[in-house]
Amino acid sequence: MSDQQKTSLKAYNTFGIDVQAFEIIAVTSVADVQRIVKERDPSELFVIGGGSNMLLTKDIDKCVVHVNNKGYTLVDMPCGENKVLLKVAGGENWHDFVLYCIDHRYGGVENLSLIPGNVGTAPIQNIGAYGVELKDVFYECEAVSRADGTLRTFSLEECAFGYRDSIFKTQLKDQYIITSVTFRLTSKDHKIKTEYGAIYDTLSEQGITTPTIKDVSDAVIKIRQAKLPDPQKIGNSGSFFKNPVISQAVFSELRKKYPDVPYYPVGKDQIKVPAGWLIEQAGFKGKRFGDAGVHDKQALVLVNHGNATGSEIWELALRIQDEVKSKFGLTITPEVNVF
């Protein structure tokens, strides 16, 4: 565990926003986390992992706890034929975890390649991409209570996962620090999912007709690199807005005005409309307002061209929301947490 005073958080958030932290403490074990929460009042703590799902609009006058524990452990317990349970420390980088699974021939997370952030924050958001969500491979997670430092295990059911949502964003928001996640993965006979997005076409272009989990991962990486900016080169937090889910009736009216609107059925009577398409049609794709802007290849991604403040990016997000609401009658909500 290490402690620094008066530190810039620019290197700790993928938007590259230069705000100051009153104090930052890196924790590398569950014991470290428990020690901190027992020593400090919960209201004094501000927890970060990979910094990929946040927009910082002001200095943080709290103790920033940087979860940085590492490690992979195979859990020795029955979990079904062709299945393995892999416990991963919350401080592990998400994409590094995916590559670890590919190297060890564990299937289930290959469609989630190249998503920024850390393992410990993934359940909060129920991250997802290309037809797969974290909940599809989630077994359980361990988390430390900010109130008293006790370590609790949360099952799949207890996490109450929804679309980019979980109990950690609702009833238990800011009440726990996730220290590890255990995944239920396939060890063979993997269920390959190529029907979502451009995965199938990308594989076909390479002449791959019977893809492996590595083939799928490579295809997803290629697709994401082609249309999404690298946070190391230009500040961003990936998808800024959630895709709105609307009723069939509302979608029918929308389609009358915009026949070419893309969509994905969700359940019996709901339709998911890509927020990126809505933002692009509203005229924001590639636009720049000072150093705050919208990516030129994917309108769902807001970017920091260098020295934008968090407030400037947030003002742009609000402007986009208003324009989409005015043009389409739909509300798009942030996927990113704003502080």
DRENDO-1510 file (C-alpha; in Angstrom, 1 decimal, always signed):
<recs>
REC; n; res; u; v; w
REC; 1; MET; +0.0; +0.0; +0.0 .
REC; 2; SER; +1.4; +3.4; -1.0 .
REC; 3; ASP; +0.2; +6.9; -0.1 .
REC; 4; GLN; +0.7; +10.2; -2.1 .
REC; 5; GLN; -0.5; +13.7; -1.3 .
REC; 6; LYS; -1.8; +16.3; -3.7 .
REC; 7; THR; -1.6; +14.2; -6.9 .
REC; 8; SER; -2.9; +14.9; -10.4 .
REC; 9; LEU; -5.4; +12.3; -11.5 .
REC; 10; LYS; -4.7; +12.8; -15.2 .
REC; 11; ALA; -2.9; +9.4; -15.5 .
REC; 12; TYR; -5.7; +7.7; -13.5 .
REC; 13; ASN; -8.6; +8.4; -15.9 .
REC; 14; THR; -8.8; +7.5; -19.5 .
REC; 15; PHE; -10.3; +10.9; -20.5 .
REC; 16; GLY; -7.0; +12.4; -19.3 .
REC; 17; ILE; -8.7; +15.0; -17.3 .
REC; 18; ASP; -6.2; +17.0; -15.2 .
REC; 19; VAL; -7.8; +17.3; -11.8 .
REC; 20; GLN; -6.2; +17.1; -8.4 .
REC; 21; ALA; -6.7; +14.5; -5.6 .
REC; 22; PHE; -6.2; +15.6; -2.0 .
REC; 23; GLU; -4.7; +12.2; -1.4 .
REC; 24; ILE; -4.3; +8.9; -3.3 .
REC; 25; ILE; -3.6; +5.5; -1.8 .
REC; 26; ALA; -2.9; +2.5; -4.0 .
REC; 27; VAL; -4.1; -0.8; -2.4 .
REC; 28; THR; -2.7; -4.1; -3.5 .
REC; 29; SER; -4.6; -6.6; -1.3 .
REC; 30; VAL; -8.0; -7.2; +0.3 .
REC; 31; ALA; -6.3; -6.5; +3.7 .
REC; 32; ASP; -5.2; -3.1; +2.4 .
REC; 33; VAL; -8.7; -2.3; +1.4 .
REC; 34; GLN; -10.1; -3.4; +4.7 .
REC; 35; ARG; -7.5; -1.4; +6.6 .
REC; 36; ILE; -8.4; +1.8; +4.7 .
REC; 37; VAL; -12.1; +1.5; +5.1 .
REC; 38; LYS; -11.7; +0.9; +8.8 .
REC; 39; GLU; -9.4; +3.9; +9.3 .
REC; 40; ARG; -11.5; +6.4; +7.2 .
REC; 41; ASP; -15.1; +7.4; +7.2 .
REC; 42; PRO; -16.9; +6.1; +4.1 .
REC; 43; SER; -17.7; +9.7; +3.0 .
REC; 44; GLU; -14.0; +10.5; +2.8 .
REC; 45; LEU; -13.3; +7.8; +0.2 .
REC; 46; PHE; -13.3; +8.0; -3.6 .
REC; 47; VAL; -12.6; +4.6; -5.3 .
REC; 48; ILE; -11.1; +4.2; -8.8 .
REC; 49; GLY; -9.9; +1.2; -10.7 .
REC; 50; GLY; -8.9; +1.6; -14.4 .
REC; 51; GLY; -10.5; +5.0; -14.6 .
REC; 52; SER; -12.3; +4.1; -17.8 .
REC; 53; ASN; -15.9; +4.8; -16.9 .
REC; 54; MET; -15.7; +8.2; -15.3 .
REC; 55; LEU; -15.7; +11.8; -16.2 .
REC; 56; LEU; -14.0; +14.0; -13.6 .
REC; 57; THR; -15.4; +17.6; -13.6 .
REC; 58; LYS; -13.6; +18.9; -10.5 .
REC; 59; ASP; -10.8; +18.3; -8.0 .
REC; 60; ILE; -11.4; +15.3; -5.6 .
REC; 61; ASP; -11.2; +16.6; -2.0 .
REC; 62; LYS; -11.3; +13.0; -0.6 .
REC; 63; CYS; -8.9; +10.1; -0.2 .
REC; 64; VAL; -8.7; +8.4; -3.6 .
REC; 65; VAL; -8.4; +4.7; -3.2 .
REC; 66; HIS; -6.8; +3.1; -6.3 .
REC; 67; VAL; -7.6; -0.6; -6.4 .
REC; 68; ASN; -4.5; -2.3; -7.8 .
REC; 69; ASN; -4.5; -5.9; -6.5 .
REC; 70; LYS; -3.4; -8.6; -9.0 .
REC; 71; GLY; -3.7; -12.3; -9.6 .
REC; 72; TYR; -5.5; -15.3; -11.1 .
REC; 73; THR; -6.7; -18.4; -9.3 .
REC; 74; LEU; -8.5; -21.5; -10.5 .
REC; 75; VAL; -11.3; -22.3; -8.1 .
REC; 76; ASP; -11.3; -26.0; -7.2 .
REC; 77; MET; -15.0; -26.8; -7.0 .
REC; 78; PRO; -17.6; -28.5; -9.3 .
REC; 79; CYS; -19.0; -26.1; -11.8 .
REC; 80; GLY; -20.4; -28.3; -14.6 .
REC; 81; GLU; -19.0; -30.2; -17.6 .
REC; 82; ASN; -16.5; -28.3; -19.7 .
REC; 83; LYS; -16.5; -25.4; -17.2 .
REC; 84; VAL; -13.9; -23.7; -15.1 .
REC; 85; LEU; -14.1; -21.1; -12.4 .
REC; 86; LEU; -11.5; -18.5; -12.6 .
REC; 87; LYS; -11.1; -15.9; -9.7 .
REC; 88; VAL; -9.5; -12.7; -10.9 .
REC; 89; ALA; -8.2; -9.8; -8.7 .
REC; 90; GLY; -10.1; -6.6; -9.1 .
REC; 91; GLY; -7.0; -4.6; -10.1 .
REC; 92; GLU; -6.3; -6.7; -13.2 .
REC; 93; ASN; -6.7; -4.9; -16.5 .
REC; 94; TRP; -9.8; -6.2; -18.2 .
REC; 95; HIS; -8.2; -6.7; -21.7 .
REC; 96; ASP; -5.2; -8.4; -20.1 .
REC; 97; PHE; -7.7; -10.8; -18.4 .
REC; 98; VAL; -9.3; -11.6; -21.8 .
REC; 99; LEU; -5.9; -12.3; -23.3 .
REC; 100; TYR; -5.1; -14.5; -20.3 .
REC; 101; CYS; -8.3; -16.5; -21.0 .
REC; 102; ILE; -7.4; -16.8; -24.7 .
REC; 103; ASP; -3.9; -18.1; -23.9 .
REC; 104; HIS; -5.3; -20.7; -21.5 .
REC; 105; ARG; -8.1; -21.6; -23.8 .
REC; 106; TYR; -10.9; -20.4; -21.5 .
REC; 107; GLY; -14.0; -19.3; -23.5 .
REC; 108; GLY; -16.7; -16.8; -22.8 .
REC; 109; VAL; -15.1; -13.4; -22.8 .
REC; 110; GLU; -13.5; -13.2; -26.2 .
REC; 111; ASN; -16.3; -10.9; -27.5 .
REC; 112; LEU; -15.4; -8.5; -24.7 .
REC; 113; SER; -11.8; -7.9; -26.0 .
REC; 114; LEU; -10.3; -4.5; -25.8 .
REC; 115; ILE; -12.8; -3.0; -23.4 .
REC; 116; PRO; -11.0; -0.4; -21.3 .
REC; 117; GLY; -11.0; -0.6; -17.5 .
REC; 118; ASN; -10.3; -3.1; -14.7 .
REC; 119; VAL; -11.9; -6.4; -13.7 .
REC; 120; GLY; -13.2; -5.0; -10.4 .
REC; 121; THR; -15.3; -2.3; -11.9 .
REC; 122; ALA; -16.7; -4.5; -14.7 .
REC; 123; PRO; -19.6; -5.8; -12.6 .
REC; 124; ILE; -20.7; -2.3; -11.6 .
REC; 125; GLN; -21.5; -1.5; -15.2 .
REC; 126; ASN; -22.3; -5.0; -16.4 .
REC; 127; ILE; -20.0; -4.3; -19.3 .
REC; 128; GLY; -21.0; -5.7; -22.7 .
REC; 129; ALA; -20.1; -5.8; -26.4 .
REC; 130; TYR; -20.9; -7.7; -29.5 .
REC; 131; GLY; -23.8; -9.8; -28.1 .
REC; 132; VAL; -22.1; -10.7; -24.7 .
REC; 133; GLU; -22.4; -9.1; -21.3 .
REC; 134; LEU; -20.4; -9.7; -18.2 .
REC; 135; LYS; -23.4; -11.4; -16.5 .
REC; 136; ASP; -23.2; -14.2; -19.1 .
REC; 137; VAL; -19.9; -15.4; -17.6 .
REC; 138; PHE; -20.3; -14.1; -14.0 .
REC; 139; TYR; -20.2; -16.6; -11.1 .
REC; 140; GLU; -19.7; -14.4; -8.1 .
REC; 141; CYS; -17.6; -11.5; -6.7 .
REC; 142; GLU; -16.1; -10.5; -3.4 .
REC; 143; ALA; -16.4; -7.0; -2.1 .
REC; 144; VAL; -15.4; -5.1; +1.0 .
REC; 145; SER; -18.0; -3.0; +2.8 .
REC; 146; ARG; -17.1; +0.6; +3.0 .
REC; 147; ALA; -19.1; +0.8; +6.3 .
REC; 148; ASP; -17.2; -1.8; +8.4 .
REC; 149; GLY; -14.6; -3.5; +6.2 .
REC; 150; THR; -16.3; -6.9; +6.1 .
REC; 151; LEU; -15.8; -9.1; +3.0 .
REC; 152; ARG; -19.0; -10.2; +1.4 .
REC; 153; THR; -19.6; -12.6; -1.5 .
REC; 154; PHE; -22.3; -11.6; -4.1 .
REC; 155; SER; -23.9; -14.2; -6.3 .
REC; 156; LEU; -25.1; -13.7; -9.8 .
REC; 157; GLU; -28.7; -13.2; -8.6 .
REC; 158; GLU; -27.7; -10.8; -5.8 .
REC; 159; CYS; -25.9; -8.5; -8.3 .
REC; 160; ALA; -29.2; -7.8; -10.1 .
REC; 161; PHE; -27.6; -7.2; -13.5 .
REC; 162; GLY; -29.4; -5.2; -16.1 .
REC; 163; TYR; -28.4; -3.4; -19.3 .
REC; 164; ARG; -25.3; -1.5; -18.2 .
REC; 165; ASP; -26.6; -1.8; -14.6 .
REC; 166; SER; -26.2; -3.7; -11.4 .
REC; 167; ILE; -27.0; -3.5; -7.7 .
REC; 168; PHE; -23.7; -1.6; -7.3 .
REC; 169; LYS; -25.1; +1.3; -9.3 .
REC; 170; THR; -28.5; +1.3; -7.5 .
REC; 171; GLN; -29.3; +0.1; -4.0 .
REC; 172; LEU; -25.6; -0.5; -3.0 .
REC; 173; LYS; -24.1; +2.4; -4.9 .
REC; 174; ASP; -20.8; +3.5; -3.2 .
REC; 175; GLN; -21.3; +0.9; -0.4 .
REC; 176; TYR; -18.8; -1.7; -1.5 .
REC; 177; ILE; -15.4; -2.0; -3.1 .
REC; 178; ILE; -15.1; -5.1; -5.4 .
REC; 179; THR; -11.8; -6.9; -4.8 .
REC; 180; SER; -12.2; -9.9; -7.1 .
REC; 181; VAL; -14.6; -11.5; -9.6 .
REC; 182; THR; -15.0; -15.2; -10.3 .
REC; 183; PHE; -16.0; -16.1; -13.8 .
REC; 184; ARG; -17.6; -19.3; -15.1 .
REC; 185; LEU; -15.8; -20.1; -18.4 .
REC; 186; THR; -15.8; -22.9; -20.8 .
REC; 187; SER; -12.7; -25.2; -21.0 .
REC; 188; LYS; -13.6; -26.7; -24.4 .
REC; 189; ASP; -16.6; -27.0; -26.8 .
REC; 190; HIS; -16.8; -23.2; -26.7 .
REC; 191; LYS; -20.0; -21.4; -27.8 .
REC; 192; ILE; -18.8; -19.1; -30.5 .
REC; 193; LYS; -20.8; -15.9; -31.0 .
REC; 194; THR; -20.2; -14.2; -34.3 .
REC; 195; GLU; -23.7; -12.9; -35.3 .
REC; 196; TYR; -23.4; -9.5; -33.7 .
REC; 197; GLY; -21.9; -6.5; -35.3 .
REC; 198; ALA; -19.2; -7.0; -37.9 .
REC; 199; ILE; -17.6; -10.1; -36.4 .
REC; 200; TYR; -18.9; -12.5; -39.0 .
REC; 201; ASP; -18.0; -10.3; -41.9 .
REC; 202; THR; -14.5; -9.7; -40.5 .
REC; 203; LEU; -13.9; -13.4; -40.1 .
REC; 204; SER; -15.3; -14.1; -43.6 .
REC; 205; GLU; -12.9; -11.6; -45.1 .
REC; 206; GLN; -10.0; -13.6; -43.6 .
REC; 207; GLY; -11.4; -16.9; -44.9 .
REC; 208; ILE; -12.2; -18.2; -41.4 .
REC; 209; THR; -15.3; -20.4; -41.4 .
REC; 210; THR; -14.8; -22.3; -38.2 .
REC; 211; PRO; -13.5; -19.7; -35.8 .
REC; 212; THR; -11.7; -20.3; -32.5 .
REC; 213; ILE; -12.1; -18.0; -29.5 .
REC; 214; LYS; -8.8; -16.4; -30.5 .
REC; 215; ASP; -10.2; -15.8; -34.0 .
REC; 216; VAL; -13.2; -14.0; -32.4 .
REC; 217; SER; -11.0; -12.0; -30.1 .
REC; 218; ASP; -8.7; -10.9; -32.9 .
REC; 219; ALA; -11.7; -9.9; -35.0 .
REC; 220; VAL; -13.2; -7.9; -32.2 .
REC; 221; ILE; -9.9; -6.2; -31.6 .
REC; 222; LYS; -9.6; -5.3; -35.3 .
REC; 223; ILE; -13.1; -3.9; -35.4 .
REC; 224; ARG; -12.7; -1.8; -32.2 .
REC; 225; GLN; -9.3; -0.5; -33.3 .
REC; 226; ALA; -10.7; +0.6; -36.6 .
REC; 227; LYS; -13.5; +2.6; -35.2 .
REC; 228; LEU; -12.6; +3.4; -31.6 .
REC; 229; PRO; -9.9; +5.8; -30.4 .
REC; 230; ASP; -7.0; +4.5; -28.2 .
REC; 231; PRO; -7.2; +6.3; -24.8 .
REC; 232; GLN; -3.4; +6.4; -24.8 .
REC; 233; LYS; -3.5; +8.6; -27.9 .
REC; 234; ILE; -6.7; +10.6; -27.3 .
REC; 235; GLY; -8.6; +10.8; -24.1 .
REC; 236; ASN; -11.9; +9.0; -24.0 .
REC; 237; SER; -14.0; +6.6; -22.0 .
REC; 238; GLY; -15.4; +4.4; -24.8 .
REC; 239; SER; -19.1; +4.5; -25.2 .
REC; 240; PHE; -20.4; +7.6; -23.4 .
REC; 241; PHE; -24.1; +6.9; -23.7 .
REC; 242; LYS; -26.3; +3.9; -23.4 .
REC; 243; ASN; -28.3; +2.7; -26.4 .
REC; 244; PRO; -31.9; +3.6; -25.6 .
REC; 245; VAL; -34.3; +0.7; -25.3 .
REC; 246; ILE; -37.8; +1.6; -26.5 .
REC; 247; SER; -41.2; -0.1; -26.9 .
REC; 248; GLN; -42.2; -1.6; -30.2 .
REC; 249; ALA; -44.9; +1.1; -30.5 .
REC; 250; VAL; -42.5; +3.9; -30.1 .
REC; 251; PHE; -40.1; +2.3; -32.5 .
REC; 252; SER; -42.8; +1.9; -35.1 .
REC; 253; GLU; -43.4; +5.7; -35.0 .
REC; 254; LEU; -39.7; +6.4; -35.2 .
REC; 255; ARG; -39.3; +4.1; -38.2 .
REC; 256; LYS; -42.1; +6.0; -40.1 .
REC; 257; LYS; -39.9; +9.1; -40.0 .
REC; 258; TYR; -36.6; +7.4; -40.3 .
REC; 259; PRO; -37.0; +4.1; -42.3 .
REC; 260; ASP; -33.2; +3.4; -42.2 .
REC; 261; VAL; -32.9; +3.5; -38.5 .
REC; 262; PRO; -30.8; +0.5; -37.3 .
REC; 263; TYR; -32.2; -1.6; -34.4 .
REC; 264; TYR; -31.9; -4.8; -32.3 .
REC; 265; PRO; -34.9; -6.6; -30.8 .
REC; 266; VAL; -34.7; -7.0; -27.0 .
REC; 267; GLY; -37.2; -9.3; -25.5 .
REC; 268; LYS; -40.8; -9.5; -26.7 .
REC; 269; ASP; -41.8; -5.9; -27.1 .
REC; 270; GLN; -38.6; -3.8; -26.8 .
REC; 271; ILE; -36.2; -2.5; -29.4 .
REC; 272; LYS; -32.6; -1.2; -28.9 .
REC; 273; VAL; -31.6; +1.7; -31.0 .
REC; 274; PRO; -27.9; +2.6; -31.4 .
REC; 275; ALA; -27.2; +5.8; -29.6 .
REC; 276; GLY; -24.3; +6.4; -32.0 .
REC; 277; TRP; -26.6; +6.5; -35.0 .
REC; 278; LEU; -28.9; +9.0; -33.2 .
REC; 279; ILE; -25.9; +11.2; -32.3 .
REC; 280; GLU; -24.5; +11.0; -35.9 .
REC; 281; GLN; -27.9; +11.9; -37.4 .
REC; 282; ALA; -28.1; +14.9; -35.0 .
REC; 283; GLY; -25.0; +16.2; -36.7 .
REC; 284; PHE; -22.4; +15.7; -34.0 .
REC; 285; LYS; -20.1; +13.1; -35.5 .
REC; 286; GLY; -16.6; +14.4; -35.8 .
REC; 287; LYS; -17.5; +17.8; -34.3 .
REC; 288; ARG; -15.1; +19.6; -32.0 .
REC; 289; PHE; -15.9; +22.4; -29.5 .
REC; 290; GLY; -12.5; +23.6; -28.3 .
REC; 291; ASP; -10.7; +20.4; -27.1 .
REC; 292; ALA; -14.0; +18.6; -26.3 .
REC; 293; GLY; -15.3; +16.7; -29.2 .
REC; 294; VAL; -17.1; +13.7; -30.8 .
REC; 295; HIS; -15.0; +11.0; -32.4 .
REC; 296; ASP; -15.0; +11.1; -36.2 .
REC; 297; LYS; -15.4; +7.3; -36.6 .
REC; 298; GLN; -17.8; +6.5; -33.8 .
REC; 299; ALA; -20.3; +9.2; -32.6 .
REC; 300; LEU; -21.0; +7.3; -29.4 .
REC; 301; VAL; -17.5; +8.3; -28.1 .
REC; 302; LEU; -16.8; +11.7; -26.7 .
REC; 303; VAL; -13.1; +12.7; -26.8 .
REC; 304; ASN; -10.6; +15.0; -25.1 .
REC; 305; HIS; -8.4; +16.4; -27.9 .
REC; 306; GLY; -5.8; +17.5; -25.3 .
REC; 307; ASN; -6.8; +20.0; -22.7 .
REC; 308; ALA; -10.5; +19.8; -22.3 .
REC; 309; THR; -11.9; +20.0; -18.8 .
REC; 310; GLY; -14.4; +17.5; -17.5 .
REC; 311; SER; -17.0; +20.3; -17.4 .
REC; 312; GLU; -16.5; +21.1; -21.1 .
REC; 313; ILE; -17.0; +17.5; -22.0 .
REC; 314; TRP; -20.1; +17.3; -19.8 .
REC; 315; GLU; -21.5; +20.4; -21.4 .
REC; 316; LEU; -21.1; +18.8; -24.8 .
REC; 317; ALA; -22.8; +15.6; -23.5 .
REC; 318; LEU; -25.8; +17.7; -22.3 .
REC; 319; ARG; -26.0; +19.5; -25.6 .
REC; 320; ILE; -26.0; +16.1; -27.5 .
REC; 321; GLN; -28.8; +14.8; -25.2 .
REC; 322; ASP; -30.9; +17.9; -25.8 .
REC; 323; GLU; -30.5; +17.7; -29.6 .
REC; 324; VAL; -31.3; +13.9; -29.8 .
REC; 325; LYS; -34.4; +14.5; -27.6 .
REC; 326; SER; -35.5; +17.4; -29.8 .
REC; 327; LYS; -34.9; +15.5; -33.1 .
REC; 328; PHE; -36.1; +12.0; -32.2 .
REC; 329; GLY; -38.1; +12.3; -29.0 .
REC; 330; LEU; -35.7; +9.8; -27.4 .
REC; 331; THR; -33.7; +10.2; -24.2 .
REC; 332; ILE; -30.1; +8.9; -24.2 .
REC; 333; THR; -28.5; +8.5; -20.8 .
REC; 334; PRO; -24.8; +8.5; -19.9 .
REC; 335; GLU; -23.1; +5.2; -19.5 .
REC; 336; VAL; -20.2; +7.1; -17.9 .
REC; 337; ASN; -20.2; +8.1; -14.2 .
REC; 338; VAL; -19.9; +11.9; -13.8 .
REC; 339; PHE; -18.2; +13.3; -10.8 .
</recs>
